[in-house]
Amino acid sequence: MAHRINKEECIACGACQSVCPVSCISEVEDSKREIDEDVCIDCGACASVCPVSCISQV
């Protein structure tokens, strides 16, 4: 399992990217973030810091 960012709700704050221990989150269009599900270790750090709760487990 991995996590996924809902780009419609993402506010491009970068909090998730800054706490990811495996650097699987990258900046994409409009400075929003995307998670590489093949690299994600499902630790949940990103979801716990997201101020708009737009990260969910796949």
CHARMM internal coordinates of N, CA and C (Angstrom, degrees):
IC EDIT
DIST 1 N 1 CA 1.4501
DIST 1 CA 1 C 1.5297
ANGL 1 N 1 CA 1 C 108.97
DIST 1 C 2 N 1.2794
ANGL 1 CA 1 C 2 N 114.87
DIHE 1 N 1 CA 1 C 2 N 158.53
DIST 2 N 2 CA 1.4641
ANGL 1 C 2 N 2 CA 121.49
DIHE 1 CA 1 C 2 N 2 CA 179.59
DIST 2 CA 2 C 1.5242
ANGL 2 N 2 CA 2 C 107.86
DIHE 1 C 2 N 2 CA 2 C -146.34
DIST 2 C 3 N 1.3030
ANGL 2 CA 2 C 3 N 115.70
DIHE 2 N 2 CA 2 C 3 N -175.69
DIST 3 N 3 CA 1.4620
ANGL 2 C 3 N 3 CA 121.51
DIHE 2 CA 2 C 3 N 3 CA 177.20
DIST 3 CA 3 C 1.5333
ANGL 3 N 3 CA 3 C 109.38
DIHE 2 C 3 N 3 CA 3 C -113.46
DIST 3 C 4 N 1.2998
ANGL 3 CA 3 C 4 N 115.38
DIHE 3 N 3 CA 3 C 4 N 157.03
DIST 4 N 4 CA 1.4617
ANGL 3 C 4 N 4 CA 121.41
DIHE 3 CA 3 C 4 N 4 CA 179.78
DIST 4 CA 4 C 1.5138
ANGL 4 N 4 CA 4 C 108.75
DIHE 3 C 4 N 4 CA 4 C -136.41
DIST 4 C 5 N 1.3332
ANGL 4 CA 4 C 5 N 115.57
DIHE 4 N 4 CA 4 C 5 N 143.76
DIST 5 N 5 CA 1.4665
ANGL 4 C 5 N 5 CA 121.79
DIHE 4 CA 4 C 5 N 5 CA 178.61
DIST 5 CA 5 C 1.5257
ANGL 5 N 5 CA 5 C 109.15
DIHE 4 C 5 N 5 CA 5 C -101.07
DIST 5 C 6 N 1.3101
ANGL 5 CA 5 C 6 N 116.37
DIHE 5 N 5 CA 5 C 6 N 129.03
DIST 6 N 6 CA 1.4598
ANGL 5 C 6 N 6 CA 121.45
DIHE 5 CA 5 C 6 N 6 CA 174.90
DIST 6 CA 6 C 1.5324
ANGL 6 N 6 CA 6 C 106.82
DIHE 5 C 6 N 6 CA 6 C -80.32
DIST 6 C 7 N 1.3260
ANGL 6 CA 6 C 7 N 116.63
DIHE 6 N 6 CA 6 C 7 N 104.97
DIST 7 N 7 CA 1.4659
ANGL 6 C 7 N 7 CA 120.79
DIHE 6 CA 6 C 7 N 7 CA -175.52
DIST 7 CA 7 C 1.5236
ANGL 7 N 7 CA 7 C 113.01
DIHE 6 C 7 N 7 CA 7 C -66.13
DIST 7 C 8 N 1.3211
ANGL 7 CA 7 C 8 N 116.88
DIHE 7 N 7 CA 7 C 8 N -22.00
DIST 8 N 8 CA 1.4643
ANGL 7 C 8 N 8 CA 120.39
DIHE 7 CA 7 C 8 N 8 CA 178.21
DIST 8 CA 8 C 1.5330
ANGL 8 N 8 CA 8 C 110.56
DIHE 7 C 8 N 8 CA 8 C -67.86
DIST 8 C 9 N 1.3264
ANGL 8 CA 8 C 9 N 116.42
DIHE 8 N 8 CA 8 C 9 N -32.79
DIST 9 N 9 CA 1.4536
ANGL 8 C 9 N 9 CA 121.58
DIHE 8 CA 8 C 9 N 9 CA -176.98
DIST 9 CA 9 C 1.5282
ANGL 9 N 9 CA 9 C 113.52
DIHE 8 C 9 N 9 CA 9 C -98.05
DIST 9 C 10 N 1.3154
ANGL 9 CA 9 C 10 N 117.37
DIHE 9 N 9 CA 9 C 10 N -17.76
DIST 10 N 10 CA 1.4664
ANGL 9 C 10 N 10 CA 122.35
DIHE 9 CA 9 C 10 N 10 CA -177.40
DIST 10 CA 10 C 1.5393
ANGL 10 N 10 CA 10 C 110.35
DIHE 9 C 10 N 10 CA 10 C -60.66
DIST 10 C 11 N 1.3434
ANGL 10 CA 10 C 11 N 115.54
DIHE 10 N 10 CA 10 C 11 N 134.72
DIST 11 N 11 CA 1.4643
ANGL 10 C 11 N 11 CA 119.99
DIHE 10 CA 10 C 11 N 11 CA 179.08
DIST 11 CA 11 C 1.5312
ANGL 11 N 11 CA 11 C 111.87
DIHE 10 C 11 N 11 CA 11 C -104.49
DIST 11 C 12 N 1.3190
ANGL 11 CA 11 C 12 N 116.41
DIHE 11 N 11 CA 11 C 12 N 10.01
DIST 12 N 12 CA 1.4723
ANGL 11 C 12 N 12 CA 123.39
DIHE 11 CA 11 C 12 N 12 CA 175.26
DIST 12 CA 12 C 1.5262
ANGL 12 N 12 CA 12 C 113.43
DIHE 11 C 12 N 12 CA 12 C 59.23
DIST 12 C 13 N 1.3275
ANGL 12 CA 12 C 13 N 116.57
DIHE 12 N 12 CA 12 C 13 N 39.25
DIST 13 N 13 CA 1.4634
ANGL 12 C 13 N 13 CA 119.49
DIHE 12 CA 12 C 13 N 13 CA -178.89
DIST 13 CA 13 C 1.5287
ANGL 13 N 13 CA 13 C 112.67
DIHE 12 C 13 N 13 CA 13 C -81.23
DIST 13 C 14 N 1.3299
ANGL 13 CA 13 C 14 N 117.17
DIHE 13 N 13 CA 13 C 14 N -26.14
DIST 14 N 14 CA 1.4589
ANGL 13 C 14 N 14 CA 120.84
DIHE 13 CA 13 C 14 N 14 CA 178.42
DIST 14 CA 14 C 1.5137
ANGL 14 N 14 CA 14 C 115.47
DIHE 13 C 14 N 14 CA 14 C 85.45
DIST 14 C 15 N 1.3256
ANGL 14 CA 14 C 15 N 117.97
DIHE 14 N 14 CA 14 C 15 N 2.06
DIST 15 N 15 CA 1.4645
ANGL 14 C 15 N 15 CA 120.81
DIHE 14 CA 14 C 15 N 15 CA -179.02
DIST 15 CA 15 C 1.5259
ANGL 15 N 15 CA 15 C 111.14
DIHE 14 C 15 N 15 CA 15 C -59.57
DIST 15 C 16 N 1.3090
ANGL 15 CA 15 C 16 N 116.90
DIHE 15 N 15 CA 15 C 16 N -42.50
DIST 16 N 16 CA 1.4633
ANGL 15 C 16 N 16 CA 121.01
DIHE 15 CA 15 C 16 N 16 CA -178.95
DIST 16 CA 16 C 1.5273
ANGL 16 N 16 CA 16 C 111.70
DIHE 15 C 16 N 16 CA 16 C -62.31
DIST 16 C 17 N 1.2982
ANGL 16 CA 16 C 17 N 115.32
DIHE 16 N 16 CA 16 C 17 N -43.68
DIST 17 N 17 CA 1.4617
ANGL 16 C 17 N 17 CA 120.90
DIHE 16 CA 16 C 17 N 17 CA -178.45
DIST 17 CA 17 C 1.5280
ANGL 17 N 17 CA 17 C 111.30
DIHE 16 C 17 N 17 CA 17 C -63.97
DIST 17 C 18 N 1.3017
ANGL 17 CA 17 C 18 N 116.54
DIHE 17 N 17 CA 17 C 18 N -35.49
DIST 18 N 18 CA 1.4612
ANGL 17 C 18 N 18 CA 120.13
DIHE 17 CA 17 C 18 N 18 CA -176.93
DIST 18 CA 18 C 1.5283
ANGL 18 N 18 CA 18 C 113.36
DIHE 17 C 18 N 18 CA 18 C -72.61
DIST 18 C 19 N 1.3364
ANGL 18 CA 18 C 19 N 118.53
DIHE 18 N 18 CA 18 C 19 N -21.81
DIST 19 N 19 CA 1.4656
ANGL 18 C 19 N 19 CA 120.13
DIHE 18 CA 18 C 19 N 19 CA -178.88
DIST 19 CA 19 C 1.5258
ANGL 19 N 19 CA 19 C 114.29
DIHE 18 C 19 N 19 CA 19 C -103.60
DIST 19 C 20 N 1.3085
ANGL 19 CA 19 C 20 N 118.08
DIHE 19 N 19 CA 19 C 20 N -5.44
DIST 20 N 20 CA 1.4695
ANGL 19 C 20 N 20 CA 120.58
DIHE 19 CA 19 C 20 N 20 CA -176.59
DIST 20 CA 20 C 1.5353
ANGL 20 N 20 CA 20 C 110.68
DIHE 19 C 20 N 20 CA 20 C -68.16
DIST 20 C 21 N 1.3472
ANGL 20 CA 20 C 21 N 117.54
DIHE 20 N 20 CA 20 C 21 N 119.66
DIST 21 N 21 CA 1.4632
ANGL 20 C 21 N 21 CA 120.46
DIHE 20 CA 20 C 21 N 21 CA -177.32
DIST 21 CA 21 C 1.5251
ANGL 21 N 21 CA 21 C 114.41
DIHE 20 C 21 N 21 CA 21 C -73.10
DIST 21 C 22 N 1.3421
ANGL 21 CA 21 C 22 N 117.64
DIHE 21 N 21 CA 21 C 22 N -15.86
DIST 22 N 22 CA 1.4688
ANGL 21 C 22 N 22 CA 120.02
DIHE 21 CA 21 C 22 N 22 CA -178.89
DIST 22 CA 22 C 1.5325
ANGL 22 N 22 CA 22 C 112.43
DIHE 21 C 22 N 22 CA 22 C -116.02
DIST 22 C 23 N 1.3045
ANGL 22 CA 22 C 23 N 116.77
DIHE 22 N 22 CA 22 C 23 N 10.04
DIST 23 N 23 CA 1.4740
ANGL 22 C 23 N 23 CA 122.94
DIHE 22 CA 22 C 23 N 23 CA 177.99
DIST 23 CA 23 C 1.5269
ANGL 23 N 23 CA 23 C 113.43
DIHE 22 C 23 N 23 CA 23 C 50.23
DIST 23 C 24 N 1.3280
ANGL 23 CA 23 C 24 N 115.69
DIHE 23 N 23 CA 23 C 24 N 47.46
DIST 24 N 24 CA 1.4665
ANGL 23 C 24 N 24 CA 119.49
DIHE 23 CA 23 C 24 N 24 CA -179.73
DIST 24 CA 24 C 1.5283
ANGL 24 N 24 CA 24 C 112.58
DIHE 23 C 24 N 24 CA 24 C -95.66
DIST 24 C 25 N 1.3305
ANGL 24 CA 24 C 25 N 117.60
DIHE 24 N 24 CA 24 C 25 N 4.34
DIST 25 N 25 CA 1.4617
ANGL 24 C 25 N 25 CA 121.35
DIHE 24 CA 24 C 25 N 25 CA -178.76
DIST 25 CA 25 C 1.5197
ANGL 25 N 25 CA 25 C 108.85
DIHE 24 C 25 N 25 CA 25 C -107.57
DIST 25 C 26 N 1.3263
ANGL 25 CA 25 C 26 N 115.24
DIHE 25 N 25 CA 25 C 26 N 128.09
DIST 26 N 26 CA 1.4590
ANGL 25 C 26 N 26 CA 119.53
DIHE 25 CA 25 C 26 N 26 CA -179.01
DIST 26 CA 26 C 1.5234
ANGL 26 N 26 CA 26 C 110.67
DIHE 25 C 26 N 26 CA 26 C -126.70
DIST 26 C 27 N 1.3061
ANGL 26 CA 26 C 27 N 114.89
DIHE 26 N 26 CA 26 C 27 N 159.27
DIST 27 N 27 CA 1.4644
ANGL 26 C 27 N 27 CA 121.81
DIHE 26 CA 26 C 27 N 27 CA 178.22
DIST 27 CA 27 C 1.5231
ANGL 27 N 27 CA 27 C 108.36
DIHE 26 C 27 N 27 CA 27 C -83.54
DIST 27 C 28 N 1.3195
ANGL 27 CA 27 C 28 N 115.84
DIHE 27 N 27 CA 27 C 28 N 132.88
DIST 28 N 28 CA 1.4646
ANGL 27 C 28 N 28 CA 121.77
DIHE 27 CA 27 C 28 N 28 CA 178.17
DIST 28 CA 28 C 1.5185
ANGL 28 N 28 CA 28 C 109.27
DIHE 27 C 28 N 28 CA 28 C -124.94
DIST 28 C 29 N 1.3000
ANGL 28 CA 28 C 29 N 117.82
DIHE 28 N 28 CA 28 C 29 N -155.17
DIST 29 N 29 CA 1.4561
ANGL 28 C 29 N 29 CA 122.65
DIHE 28 CA 28 C 29 N 29 CA -176.69
DIST 29 CA 29 C 1.5280
ANGL 29 N 29 CA 29 C 113.58
DIHE 28 C 29 N 29 CA 29 C -48.93
DIST 29 C 30 N 1.2933
ANGL 29 CA 29 C 30 N 116.24
DIHE 29 N 29 CA 29 C 30 N 141.30
DIST 30 N 30 CA 1.4708
ANGL 29 C 30 N 30 CA 123.48
DIHE 29 CA 29 C 30 N 30 CA 178.57
DIST 30 CA 30 C 1.5300
ANGL 30 N 30 CA 30 C 113.10
DIHE 29 C 30 N 30 CA 30 C 56.23
DIST 30 C 31 N 1.3253
ANGL 30 CA 30 C 31 N 117.41
DIHE 30 N 30 CA 30 C 31 N 28.30
DIST 31 N 31 CA 1.4643
ANGL 30 C 31 N 31 CA 124.07
DIHE 30 CA 30 C 31 N 31 CA 179.72
DIST 31 CA 31 C 1.5232
ANGL 31 N 31 CA 31 C 113.63
DIHE 30 C 31 N 31 CA 31 C 64.80
DIST 31 C 32 N 1.3244
ANGL 31 CA 31 C 32 N 117.56
DIHE 31 N 31 CA 31 C 32 N 11.98
DIST 32 N 32 CA 1.4637
ANGL 31 C 32 N 32 CA 120.42
DIHE 31 CA 31 C 32 N 32 CA 177.29
DIST 32 CA 32 C 1.5204
ANGL 32 N 32 CA 32 C 108.01
DIHE 31 C 32 N 32 CA 32 C -77.28
DIST 32 C 33 N 1.3204
ANGL 32 CA 32 C 33 N 117.48
DIHE 32 N 32 CA 32 C 33 N 168.24
DIST 33 N 33 CA 1.4530
ANGL 32 C 33 N 33 CA 121.54
DIHE 32 CA 32 C 33 N 33 CA -174.83
DIST 33 CA 33 C 1.5253
ANGL 33 N 33 CA 33 C 111.45
DIHE 32 C 33 N 33 CA 33 C -111.09
DIST 33 C 34 N 1.3316
ANGL 33 CA 33 C 34 N 114.71
DIHE 33 N 33 CA 33 C 34 N 157.27
DIST 34 N 34 CA 1.4504
ANGL 33 C 34 N 34 CA 122.01
DIHE 33 CA 33 C 34 N 34 CA 178.94
DIST 34 CA 34 C 1.5208
ANGL 34 N 34 CA 34 C 108.02
DIHE 33 C 34 N 34 CA 34 C -140.63
DIST 34 C 35 N 1.3265
ANGL 34 CA 34 C 35 N 116.89
DIHE 34 N 34 CA 34 C 35 N 142.95
DIST 35 N 35 CA 1.4577
ANGL 34 C 35 N 35 CA 122.08
DIHE 34 CA 34 C 35 N 35 CA -179.60
DIST 35 CA 35 C 1.5215
ANGL 35 N 35 CA 35 C 109.66
DIHE 34 C 35 N 35 CA 35 C -103.20
DIST 35 C 36 N 1.3260
ANGL 35 CA 35 C 36 N 116.16
DIHE 35 N 35 CA 35 C 36 N 130.87
DIST 36 N 36 CA 1.4631
ANGL 35 C 36 N 36 CA 121.58
DIHE 35 CA 35 C 36 N 36 CA 173.59
DIST 36 CA 36 C 1.5244
ANGL 36 N 36 CA 36 C 106.17
DIHE 35 C 36 N 36 CA 36 C -80.71
DIST 36 C 37 N 1.3153
ANGL 36 CA 36 C 37 N 116.75
DIHE 36 N 36 CA 36 C 37 N 103.44
DIST 37 N 37 CA 1.4570
ANGL 36 C 37 N 37 CA 121.91
DIHE 36 CA 36 C 37 N 37 CA -174.58
DIST 37 CA 37 C 1.5262
ANGL 37 N 37 CA 37 C 112.91
DIHE 36 C 37 N 37 CA 37 C -65.40
DIST 37 C 38 N 1.3175
ANGL 37 CA 37 C 38 N 117.57
DIHE 37 N 37 CA 37 C 38 N -21.10
DIST 38 N 38 CA 1.4631
ANGL 37 C 38 N 38 CA 121.01
DIHE 37 CA 37 C 38 N 38 CA 178.41
DIST 38 CA 38 C 1.5241
ANGL 38 N 38 CA 38 C 111.68
DIHE 37 C 38 N 38 CA 38 C -76.00
DIST 38 C 39 N 1.3240
ANGL 38 CA 38 C 39 N 117.07
DIHE 38 N 38 CA 38 C 39 N -21.13
DIST 39 N 39 CA 1.4637
ANGL 38 C 39 N 39 CA 121.80
DIHE 38 CA 38 C 39 N 39 CA -178.37
DIST 39 CA 39 C 1.5352
ANGL 39 N 39 CA 39 C 111.20
DIHE 38 C 39 N 39 CA 39 C -102.67
DIST 39 C 40 N 1.3041
ANGL 39 CA 39 C 40 N 117.52
DIHE 39 N 39 CA 39 C 40 N -27.06
DIST 40 N 40 CA 1.4705
ANGL 39 C 40 N 40 CA 122.84
DIHE 39 CA 39 C 40 N 40 CA -177.76
DIST 40 CA 40 C 1.5299
ANGL 40 N 40 CA 40 C 110.93
DIHE 39 C 40 N 40 CA 40 C -55.92
DIST 40 C 41 N 1.3354
ANGL 40 CA 40 C 41 N 115.80
DIHE 40 N 40 CA 40 C 41 N 132.51
DIST 41 N 41 CA 1.4661
ANGL 40 C 41 N 41 CA 120.92
DIHE 40 CA 40 C 41 N 41 CA 178.92
DIST 41 CA 41 C 1.5314
ANGL 41 N 41 CA 41 C 112.01
DIHE 40 C 41 N 41 CA 41 C -100.68
DIST 41 C 42 N 1.3099
ANGL 41 CA 41 C 42 N 117.16
DIHE 41 N 41 CA 41 C 42 N 8.63
DIST 42 N 42 CA 1.4599
ANGL 41 C 42 N 42 CA 123.39
DIHE 41 CA 41 C 42 N 42 CA 175.24
DIST 42 CA 42 C 1.5327
ANGL 42 N 42 CA 42 C 113.35
DIHE 41 C 42 N 42 CA 42 C 60.54
DIST 42 C 43 N 1.3200
ANGL 42 CA 42 C 43 N 115.93
DIHE 42 N 42 CA 42 C 43 N 39.66
DIST 43 N 43 CA 1.4685
ANGL 42 C 43 N 43 CA 119.33
DIHE 42 CA 42 C 43 N 43 CA -178.80
DIST 43 CA 43 C 1.5286
ANGL 43 N 43 CA 43 C 111.92
DIHE 42 C 43 N 43 CA 43 C -80.54
DIST 43 C 44 N 1.3345
ANGL 43 CA 43 C 44 N 117.62
DIHE 43 N 43 CA 43 C 44 N -25.17
DIST 44 N 44 CA 1.4566
ANGL 43 C 44 N 44 CA 121.47
DIHE 43 CA 43 C 44 N 44 CA 178.22
DIST 44 CA 44 C 1.5136
ANGL 44 N 44 CA 44 C 115.56
DIHE 43 C 44 N 44 CA 44 C 84.88
DIST 44 C 45 N 1.3290
ANGL 44 CA 44 C 45 N 117.42
DIHE 44 N 44 CA 44 C 45 N 2.60
DIST 45 N 45 CA 1.4669
ANGL 44 C 45 N 45 CA 120.10
DIHE 44 CA 44 C 45 N 45 CA -179.49
DIST 45 CA 45 C 1.5240
ANGL 45 N 45 CA 45 C 110.98
DIHE 44 C 45 N 45 CA 45 C -59.30
DIST 45 C 46 N 1.3035
ANGL 45 CA 45 C 46 N 117.02
DIHE 45 N 45 CA 45 C 46 N -40.79
DIST 46 N 46 CA 1.4610
ANGL 45 C 46 N 46 CA 121.38
DIHE 45 CA 45 C 46 N 46 CA -178.20
DIST 46 CA 46 C 1.5297
ANGL 46 N 46 CA 46 C 111.73
DIHE 45 C 46 N 46 CA 46 C -63.27
DIST 46 C 47 N 1.3213
ANGL 46 CA 46 C 47 N 115.55
DIHE 46 N 46 CA 46 C 47 N -45.56
DIST 47 N 47 CA 1.4643
ANGL 46 C 47 N 47 CA 120.02
DIHE 46 CA 46 C 47 N 47 CA -178.80
DIST 47 CA 47 C 1.5214
ANGL 47 N 47 CA 47 C 111.62
DIHE 46 C 47 N 47 CA 47 C -64.11
DIST 47 C 48 N 1.3188
ANGL 47 CA 47 C 48 N 116.51
DIHE 47 N 47 CA 47 C 48 N -34.40
DIST 48 N 48 CA 1.4608
ANGL 47 C 48 N 48 CA 119.33
DIHE 47 CA 47 C 48 N 48 CA -177.00
DIST 48 CA 48 C 1.5272
ANGL 48 N 48 CA 48 C 113.23
DIHE 47 C 48 N 48 CA 48 C -72.05
DIST 48 C 49 N 1.3312
ANGL 48 CA 48 C 49 N 118.43
DIHE 48 N 48 CA 48 C 49 N -21.66
DIST 49 N 49 CA 1.4683
ANGL 48 C 49 N 49 CA 119.97
DIHE 48 CA 48 C 49 N 49 CA -179.96
DIST 49 CA 49 C 1.5272
ANGL 49 N 49 CA 49 C 114.07
DIHE 48 C 49 N 49 CA 49 C -103.31
DIST 49 C 50 N 1.3130
ANGL 49 CA 49 C 50 N 117.80
DIHE 49 N 49 CA 49 C 50 N -5.50
DIST 50 N 50 CA 1.4769
ANGL 49 C 50 N 50 CA 120.76
DIHE 49 CA 49 C 50 N 50 CA -177.62
DIST 50 CA 50 C 1.5379
ANGL 50 N 50 CA 50 C 110.13
DIHE 49 C 50 N 50 CA 50 C -69.09
DIST 50 C 51 N 1.3412
ANGL 50 CA 50 C 51 N 117.09
DIHE 50 N 50 CA 50 C 51 N 118.92
DIST 51 N 51 CA 1.4683
ANGL 50 C 51 N 51 CA 120.20
DIHE 50 CA 50 C 51 N 51 CA -176.55
DIST 51 CA 51 C 1.5321
ANGL 51 N 51 CA 51 C 114.09
DIHE 50 C 51 N 51 CA 51 C -71.07
DIST 51 C 52 N 1.3348
ANGL 51 CA 51 C 52 N 117.37
DIHE 51 N 51 CA 51 C 52 N -16.55
DIST 52 N 52 CA 1.4717
ANGL 51 C 52 N 52 CA 119.74
DIHE 51 CA 51 C 52 N 52 CA -179.79
DIST 52 CA 52 C 1.5310
ANGL 52 N 52 CA 52 C 112.25
DIHE 51 C 52 N 52 CA 52 C -115.51
DIST 52 C 53 N 1.3241
ANGL 52 CA 52 C 53 N 116.52
DIHE 52 N 52 CA 52 C 53 N 9.62
DIST 53 N 53 CA 1.4709
ANGL 52 C 53 N 53 CA 122.53
DIHE 52 CA 52 C 53 N 53 CA 177.19
DIST 53 CA 53 C 1.5321
ANGL 53 N 53 CA 53 C 113.60
DIHE 52 C 53 N 53 CA 53 C 51.20
DIST 53 C 54 N 1.3402
ANGL 53 CA 53 C 54 N 116.01
DIHE 53 N 53 CA 53 C 54 N 46.26
DIST 54 N 54 CA 1.4636
ANGL 53 C 54 N 54 CA 118.90
DIHE 53 CA 53 C 54 N 54 CA -178.57
DIST 54 CA 54 C 1.5310
ANGL 54 N 54 CA 54 C 112.87
DIHE 53 C 54 N 54 CA 54 C -98.43
DIST 54 C 55 N 1.3315
ANGL 54 CA 54 C 55 N 117.01
DIHE 54 N 54 CA 54 C 55 N 10.06
DIST 55 N 55 CA 1.4600
ANGL 54 C 55 N 55 CA 121.04
DIHE 54 CA 54 C 55 N 55 CA 179.63
DIST 55 CA 55 C 1.5150
ANGL 55 N 55 CA 55 C 109.10
DIHE 54 C 55 N 55 CA 55 C -110.32
DIST 55 C 56 N 1.3376
ANGL 55 CA 55 C 56 N 115.27
DIHE 55 N 55 CA 55 C 56 N 126.98
DIST 56 N 56 CA 1.4616
ANGL 55 C 56 N 56 CA 119.92
DIHE 55 CA 55 C 56 N 56 CA -179.56
DIST 56 CA 56 C 1.5111
ANGL 56 N 56 CA 56 C 110.32
DIHE 55 C 56 N 56 CA 56 C -132.04
DIST 56 C 57 N 1.3198
ANGL 56 CA 56 C 57 N 114.85
DIHE 56 N 56 CA 56 C 57 N 162.44
DIST 57 N 57 CA 1.4407
ANGL 56 C 57 N 57 CA 120.62
DIHE 56 CA 56 C 57 N 57 CA 178.76
DIST 57 CA 57 C 1.5214
ANGL 57 N 57 CA 57 C 109.40
DIHE 56 C 57 N 57 CA 57 C -80.88
DIST 57 C 58 N 1.3247
ANGL 57 CA 57 C 58 N 116.53
DIHE 57 N 57 CA 57 C 58 N 137.69
DIST 58 N 58 CA 1.4672
ANGL 57 C 58 N 58 CA 121.33
DIHE 57 CA 57 C 58 N 58 CA -179.12
DIST 58 CA 58 C 1.4991
ANGL 58 N 58 CA 58 C 108.84
DIHE 57 C 58 N 58 CA 58 C -84.52
END
COOR INIT
IC SEED 1 N 1 CA 1 C
IC BUILD
